[in-house]
Each structure stands twice: as structure tokens, then as C-alpha cells.
Amino acid sequence: LDRIRRRRNSILLIFAISVALYLPPLTTLLLCDRIDAHSLDSRLLRRLREEGTIPKDEEIEIAHQLALTPQSRSIAPYNLGNVLQAVDLFHNTFFIVIYDPEEDTFIAYYSRNHKWVASVAKLINSFKILANSLRLMFPERFKSEKEFAIAISSGDYPAVSMIECIRHDKLPCVSEELNVAPIFHFGSVFTENIVPSMIAMPMPQGNHLSCYHRWAQHGVLCNDYLPRGLSNPNGLVFGDTVGLTWDDLIPSLVWRGTDFSYLTKMKPALRKPDFEKDVKGKMNRRIEEKESAVRAIRKSYNSLIPRWKGVVWTAQAELEARKSKEEGSIPWANIKFAGCMHEGQKAKVGDVEYYQQFDAIGIPAVGEGMSLEELARHKYHIDLGGGGGTTWSGTLEKLG
């Protein structure tokens, strides 16, 4: 820290944290007024300050073999300027990571122009595991005196600044002429080519990034990926776990989960239904109540968030099954809420009046909780997006 304080004439920082990271070499986190070639604190960039120039591409070696990505994707060489171009693409939750070979240290830079939000905790976790994983997987690289720089971000989805562009589908939102360096995002990324250089990385949580890191360290699978049993209550449920074959399974599409918002910054028009305006106020009293309620809410279908659209499917499927003349006919959809956020606390939907009023007239928003074993008895499963567009843990469970 004394070394950092002596340099604060060239970089204004709020704090610096050094933490032991599995292995003796350190990682350091700096919060900067700005992130540019004169605020990145490492041997090569100190020389930049002295010379006042940005070195040629070959003087900043960015080892593309360090790109830890599940995608088979080649990465062209890039320089520090390409890394810096990524800063303004984000509102928050973004680091520039520099490896300083002189100190054998990874340093993460966070701009003061970016908000410090809750998801930064995920970014810090990603940074720590990434630094250690690089050492484990590429030990020879760290015998070199050459430094490197990479851009990383994290969160349920990228906290990018071009929200209006995304909302109005004015793609591409980032010109490829900018030649932005690869951005390793630890979380869900866009399916559209919004940020061409962005690469998906595992979500920084126990059953994703931490599990991959454990494999890199020890070659051992996490219990989260192994079959559930008495000695592993948190494992996955496979066909052998429940002792059923395909023909034994219920032929319906099932989902259980929490009623949560959906990509609020990118899809602000999508919403939960208003009972009075979307259902009660549009019902036709001359037809049966449930059918009238389903017809009413379907008029607002395109405005609903995905999980509520699933509830509408279920209501329609129940109507069809009831009208079917086939013996033993069951609804093709069984998509309901088991939980919700109510007054800042997670609650059962059956205890909340908002959901009770839908359920009372035949729109089945209220569902019983289902264990993995119970869910596994259904043939078909669906992933319905929440706050980040997907639920990583839920998807993993379904793959079992």
C-alpha cells in the first residue's frame, strides 16, 4: 500500500485492496478517476507516462491463448488502446485487468465514472478466480517478463451503456471499426451481435465458475454436477435417480419458479398483468368465468413478461384439457409460480393477495412447490427468463 500511495500523483484512487489468492502472488483492486493509458499502474505503463507515447502493438503482448472461453473462437492480437475502448461501453461492473510481471501481480482497475453496484461483488469474484486459473492453466506464461491486459465484466447480463440502441434494435450498437479488445463477460451475453468482441464466461457462483475452477485445480467434479443421493443432497436428478423411463413420464411442459422482473432496462415495456385492467375489467359476464378470464388476459399477452406468458399458456391448456373428450387428458402446460418477492421478502404466492385473485377466477398463477424429483417426472421442461434473461442454476438442473 505504501508503494501505491507514493504513486497517487499519477492515479487518484479511493482505496487499494491486496488479497492473498490461493497462491502467494497478489491481486490488487484500484478504483480510478478515469481509466486511460496514464492511469494504469504497471511497469510498462509507467514507461508510457515517462515517454508520453503508446507503444507499438508488439510491445504490449496480449496472449490470446489466455482467452478462457467455452466457444471455439480465435482472437486477433490487440493493444492497450483496444482494451481502453471497452471502458465507455459500460455503465458499471467492468474491470481492466493488468498483469504486472515486475511485481508478479494482477491489478484490476475500476473507473470512478462507473457506478459501484451490488453486482461488482460478482466481478471481484470473477477477477480472483480468473487470476488464479490463468496461473494454473498457463504456468509458463508467468515466467515471462511481458505483461498483458484484458477486459472483463460480470453480472446477470452486461451492464452496457448503449441501452437505447438495444431497445430499438439499432444493431450493431458497437461499430466493428472500433476494434474493441475481447471482453470476457462472466454471466449471460447477448444472442444478437451487440458487442461483437464480447465472450461468454461462466457465472461467478458456486455451481458454475467455482466448479470449473475446482476442475482446473484438482480434476474433480463438483457435487452439484453429480447424481443426487443420501451423501449428496444437492446433486442433480437423472433418470436413474427417480427410477423412471421416458414412457413413464407425464407428457406435459413443466416449470416452477419465482415471479421476478425480466430485463427491466432492455425490455421495459414488458410487465406483470394488472388484475383490474387486464382481467376483471375485460371479462365477458355472459360466458363461463374461467374462459372469460383467459380470453381477457390473452388480450394483454404481448405485453406480459415471459413467466406470466407461461401462466397464460397453462390457463389455456387447462381449458383445452377440460373440453377434450379424450379420457385422461391432461393440460399440455403446467407453468406456475411457487414463490415471489413480497414487501422485500421471498414469499409463497399462495399467501399473497395479488396471486390469489388470479387463481380464484381460473388463471393458475399459484403453484405448489416441486422438488427436482417431482419435476423430473415430466417429459418437457422450459427455461423462462427472469431478471437476467435466464436462470443459470435452473438450466443446469433441467439438463439433469
C-alpha positions in Angstrom: 0.0 0.0 0.0 2.9 2.4 0.7 4.1 1.8 -2.9 0.6 2.6 -4.2 0.3 5.8 -2.0 3.6 7.1 -3.5 2.2 6.8 -7.0 -1.1 8.6 -6.3 0.2 11.8 -8.0 -0.5 9.9 -11.3 -3.6 8.0 -10.3 -6.3 9.2 -7.9 -7.8 6.2 -6.0 -10.2 5.8 -3.2 -8.8 2.5 -2.0 -6.5 -0.3 -2.8 -7.0 -3.9 -1.6 -4.4 -6.6 -1.7 -5.6 -10.1 -1.1 -3.9 -13.5 -1.0 -5.4 -15.5 -3.8 -4.9 -19.2 -3.2 -1.3 -18.8 -4.3 1.3 -16.3 -2.9 1.1 -13.8 -5.9 -1.3 -11.0 -5.1 -4.2 -9.4 -6.8 -5.0 -5.7 -6.3 -8.1 -3.7 -6.9 -7.9 0.0 -7.7 -10.8 2.5 -8.1 -9.8 5.2 -10.6 -11.0 8.6 -11.6 -10.5 7.6 -15.2 -9.1 4.7 -17.0 -6.6 5.6 -19.7 -3.0 4.9 -20.6 -1.8 7.2 -17.9 -3.9 5.7 -15.0 -3.0 2.0 -15.4 -0.3 1.3 -12.8 2.2 -1.2 -14.1 5.8 -1.4 -15.3 5.1 -1.0 -19.0 2.5 1.8 -18.4 4.8 3.7 -16.1 7.1 3.9 -19.1 4.2 5.2 -21.1 3.8 8.1 -18.7 7.5 8.9 -19.0 7.6 8.7 -22.7 4.1 10.1 -23.3 3.5 7.6 -26.1 1.5 4.4 -26.6 3.9 1.6 -27.7 3.5 -0.4 -30.9 1.3 -3.4 -30.9 4.1 -5.8 -30.5 5.3 -4.1 -27.3 2.0 -5.0 -25.5 1.6 -8.7 -25.8 -1.9 -9.9 -25.2 -1.6 -13.7 -25.2 -4.7 -14.9 -27.0 -4.2 -18.3 -25.5 -5.3 -16.8 -22.2 -8.8 -16.4 -23.5 -10.7 -18.8 -21.3 -13.9 -19.2 -23.3 -16.1 -22.2 -23.9 -16.5 -21.0 -27.5 -14.1 -22.1 -30.3 -13.2 -18.7 -31.3 -9.9 -17.2 -32.5 -8.8 -13.9 -31.0 -6.7 -11.5 -33.1 -3.8 -9.7 -31.4 -4.8 -6.3 -29.8 -3.1 -3.5 -28.0 -3.8 -1.4 -24.9 -5.8 1.1 -26.9 -8.2 -1.6 -28.0 -8.7 -2.6 -24.3 -9.3 1.1 -23.3 -12.0 1.4 -25.9 -14.2 -1.0 -23.9 -14.5 1.3 -20.9 -17.1 3.6 -22.3 -19.3 0.7 -23.5 -20.3 0.1 -19.8 -22.2 1.8 -17.1 -20.7 -0.4 -14.3 -19.3 -3.8 -13.4 -16.3 -3.6 -15.6 -12.6 -4.1 -14.9 -9.4 -3.6 -16.9 -7.1 -6.3 -15.6 -3.3 -5.8 -15.9 -0.7 -8.4 -15.1 2.5 -6.7 -13.8 5.4 -9.2 -14.2 7.7 -7.0 -12.2 5.5 -7.4 -9.1 4.0 -10.7 -10.3 0.6 -9.2 -9.5 -2.7 -8.9 -11.2 -4.2 -5.4 -10.9 -7.9 -4.7 -11.6 -8.9 -1.1 -12.5 -12.4 0.2 -11.9 -13.4 3.6 -13.2 -14.9 6.2 -10.9 -17.1 7.1 -13.8 -18.9 3.8 -13.3 -21.4 3.2 -10.5 -20.3 0.9 -7.8 -23.3 -1.5 -7.7 -24.1 -4.8 -6.0 -23.0 -6.9 -9.0 -19.5 -5.7 -8.5 -19.2 -8.4 -5.9 -19.6 -10.9 -8.8 -17.0 -9.1 -10.8 -14.5 -9.2 -7.9 -15.1 -12.9 -7.5 -14.6 -13.4 -11.3 -11.4 -11.5 -11.1 -9.9 -13.5 -8.3 -10.8 -16.9 -9.8 -9.6 -15.8 -13.3 -6.2 -14.7 -11.9 -5.7 -17.9 -10.2 -7.0 -20.0 -13.1 -4.6 -18.3 -15.5 -1.7 -19.3 -13.3 -2.9 -22.8 -13.0 -3.5 -23.4 -16.7 -0.6 -21.4 -18.2 2.2 -21.5 -15.7 4.9 -21.0 -18.4 3.3 -17.7 -19.4 4.1 -16.3 -15.9 7.8 -17.0 -16.3 7.9 -14.2 -19.0 8.7 -10.6 -18.3 5.9 -9.5 -20.7 2.8 -8.0 -19.2 -0.7 -8.3 -20.6 -4.1 -6.6 -20.3 -7.6 -8.0 -20.6 -11.1 -6.5 -20.2 -13.7 -8.4 -18.0 -17.2 -7.7 -16.9 -19.8 -9.6 -14.9 -23.5 -9.6 -13.9 -26.7 -11.4 -14.9 -26.3 -9.6 -18.2 -23.8 -7.0 -19.4 -24.2 -3.5 -17.9 -23.6 -1.8 -21.2 -24.2 1.9 -21.9 -26.0 1.5 -25.3 -29.4 0.6 -23.8 -31.4 2.8 -26.1 -29.7 1.2 -29.1 -30.6 -2.2 -27.9 -34.2 -1.3 -27.0 -34.8 -0.1 -30.5 -32.9 -2.8 -32.3 -30.5 -0.4 -34.0 -27.9 -3.0 -34.5 -24.9 -3.1 -34.5 -24.6 -0.9 -31.4 -20.8 -1.0 -31.4 -19.1 -0.4 -34.7 -16.6 -3.1 -35.6 -14.3 -0.3 -36.8 -13.6 0.5 -33.1 -11.7 -2.8 -32.9 -12.5 -3.3 -29.3 -10.5 -5.9 -27.4 -12.2 -9.1 -26.3 -14.4 -8.6 -23.3 -14.8 -11.7 -21.1 -18.2 -11.4 -19.5 -18.9 -13.7 -16.6 -22.6 -14.2 -17.0 -25.2 -14.2 -19.8 -24.3 -12.4 -23.0 -26.4 -11.2 -25.9 -27.5 -13.6 -28.6 -27.5 -10.6 -31.0 -24.2 -9.2 -32.2 -24.5 -6.2 -30.0 -20.9 -6.1 -28.7 -19.0 -8.2 -31.3 -16.0 -8.8 -29.1 -17.9 -10.0 -26.0 -17.2 -13.6 -25.0 -19.4 -15.6 -22.6 -17.8 -16.9 -19.4 -19.3 -19.0 -16.5 -21.5 -17.2 -14.0 -19.4 -16.5 -10.8 -21.4 -18.6 -8.4 -20.8 -21.8 -6.6 -22.1 -24.3 -9.2 -20.6 -22.6 -12.2 -17.3 -20.7 -12.2 -16.2 -22.1 -8.9 -16.9 -25.7 -10.2 -14.8 -25.1 -13.3 -12.0 -23.7 -11.2 -12.1 -26.7 -9.0 -11.7 -28.9 -12.0 -8.7 -26.8 -13.2 -7.2 -27.2 -9.7 -7.9 -30.8 -8.8 -9.6 -32.5 -11.8 -12.6 -33.2 -9.6 -16.3 -32.6 -10.4 -18.4 -30.5 -8.0 -21.1 -32.4 -6.2 -23.6 -30.1 -8.0 -22.9 -32.0 -11.2 -23.1 -35.5 -9.6 -26.2 -37.5 -9.0 -28.3 -36.7 -6.0 -28.3 -39.2 -3.2 -28.1 -39.6 0.6 -24.4 -38.5 0.6 -25.1 -35.7 -2.0 -28.4 -34.0 -1.3 -27.6 -31.0 -3.6 -26.8 -33.1 -6.7 -28.7 -33.4 -10.0 -31.7 -35.7 -10.5 -31.2 -38.0 -13.5 -33.5 -40.7 -14.9 -31.8 -43.3 -12.7 -32.4 -41.2 -9.7 -36.2 -41.4 -9.9 -36.2 -44.9 -11.5 -38.4 -44.0 -14.4 -38.1 -44.4 -18.2 -39.3 -41.9 -20.9 -42.6 -43.7 -21.3 -43.3 -43.4 -17.6 -43.1 -39.6 -17.6 -46.0 -37.2 -17.6 -46.5 -35.7 -21.2 -46.6 -32.0 -20.2 -44.4 -28.9 -20.2 -43.5 -28.0 -16.6 -41.9 -25.0 -14.8 -41.8 -23.8 -11.3 -40.0 -20.7 -10.0 -40.2 -17.2 -8.7 -42.3 -14.3 -10.2 -39.5 -11.9 -11.0 -38.9 -9.0 -13.3 -37.4 -9.5 -16.8 -34.6 -7.5 -18.3 -36.1 -4.3 -17.0 -33.5 -2.0 -18.7 -33.7 -3.6 -22.1 -37.4 -4.7 -22.2 -39.1 -2.0 -20.1 -42.5 -2.4 -21.9 -42.9 -6.0 -20.7 -44.8 -6.2 -17.4 -46.8 -8.3 -15.0 -50.6 -8.2 -15.5 -52.8 -5.8 -13.7 -55.8 -7.8 -12.4 -58.3 -5.0 -12.6 -57.3 -3.6 -16.1 -56.2 -6.8 -17.8 -58.6 -9.3 -16.5 -61.6 -8.2 -14.4 -62.2 -5.1 -16.5 -62.3 -7.0 -19.7 -64.3 -10.1 -18.8 -67.4 -11.0 -20.6 -70.0 -12.0 -18.0 -72.1 -13.9 -20.5 -69.7 -16.8 -20.7 -68.2 -19.1 -18.2 -65.9 -17.3 -15.7 -62.6 -19.2 -16.4 -62.9 -19.0 -20.1 -63.8 -15.3 -19.9 -60.8 -14.6 -17.7 -58.5 -16.5 -20.1 -59.8 -14.6 -23.1 -59.4 -11.3 -21.2 -55.8 -11.8 -20.2 -54.8 -13.1 -23.7 -55.6 -9.6 -25.0 -52.6 -8.3 -23.0 -50.4 -11.3 -23.8 -47.8 -9.5 -25.9 -47.2 -7.0 -23.1 -46.5 -9.7 -20.4 -43.1 -10.9 -19.2 -42.2 -14.4 -20.2 -43.1 -16.2 -17.0 -46.6 -14.7 -17.0 -47.0 -15.7 -20.6 -46.3 -19.2 -19.4 -49.2 -18.9 -16.9 -51.5 -17.8 -19.7 -50.4 -20.9 -21.7 -51.3 -23.0 -18.7 -54.7 -21.4 -18.3 -55.4 -22.1 -22.0 -54.1 -25.7 -21.7 -56.4 -26.4 -18.7 -59.4 -25.1 -20.7 -58.5 -27.4 -23.6 -58.0 -30.4 -21.4 -61.3 -29.8 -19.8 -63.1 -29.6 -23.1 -61.3 -32.6 -24.5 -63.3 -35.8 -25.0 -60.2 -38.0 -24.6 -60.1 -40.0 -21.4 -57.3 -39.0 -19.0 -56.5 -35.8 -21.0 -54.2 -33.5 -19.0 -53.1 -29.9 -19.7 -50.1 -29.8 -22.0 -48.6 -26.9 -19.9 -48.0 -26.8 -16.2 -46.3 -23.4 -15.7 -47.0 -21.7 -12.4 -45.3 -19.7 -9.7 -44.1 -21.2 -6.4 -42.6 -18.1 -5.0 -42.5 -14.3 -5.3 -40.9 -11.2 -3.7 -43.5 -9.5 -1.4 -42.6 -6.5 0.7 -38.9 -7.1 0.2 -39.1 -10.7 1.3 -39.4 -14.0 -0.6 -42.9 -15.4 0.0 -45.2 -18.2 -1.2 -47.5 -17.0 -3.9 -50.5 -18.6 -2.2 -50.1 -16.3 0.7 -50.2 -13.1 -1.4 -53.5 -11.5 -2.4 -52.2 -10.4 -5.8 -51.9 -14.0 -7.0 -54.9 -15.3 -5.1 -57.3 -13.1 -7.2 -56.0 -14.6 -10.5 -56.2 -18.1 -9.1 -59.8 -17.5 -7.9 -61.1 -17.0 -11.4 -59.2 -19.8 -13.1 -55.9 -18.2 -14.1 -53.5 -20.7 -12.4 -50.7 -18.3 -11.1 -50.4 -20.2 -7.8 -48.5 -23.4 -8.0 -47.3 -25.9 -5.4 -43.6 -26.1 -4.8 -42.0 -29.0 -6.7 -38.8 -30.8 -5.8 -36.3 -31.9 -8.5 -37.6 -35.4 -8.2 -41.2 -34.2 -8.8 -40.1 -32.0 -11.8 -38.2 -34.9 -13.2 -41.4 -36.9 -13.7 -42.4 -34.6 -16.6 -41.2 -35.1 -20.2 -40.8 -31.5 -21.1 -39.1 -28.6 -19.3 -38.7 -24.9 -20.2 -36.4 -22.1 -19.1 -38.3 -18.9 -18.7 -36.1 -15.8 -18.2 -36.1 -13.7 -15.1 -34.1 -10.6 -14.1 -31.0 -11.6 -16.2 -32.8 -13.3 -19.0 -32.1 -16.8 -17.8 -31.6 -18.7 -14.6 -28.3 -20.5 -14.7 -28.9 -22.8 -11.8 -32.4 -23.7 -13.1 -31.0 -24.5 -16.6 -28.3 -26.8 -15.0 -31.0 -28.7 -13.1 -33.0 -29.2 -16.2 -30.1 -30.7 -18.0 -30.1 -33.5 -15.5 
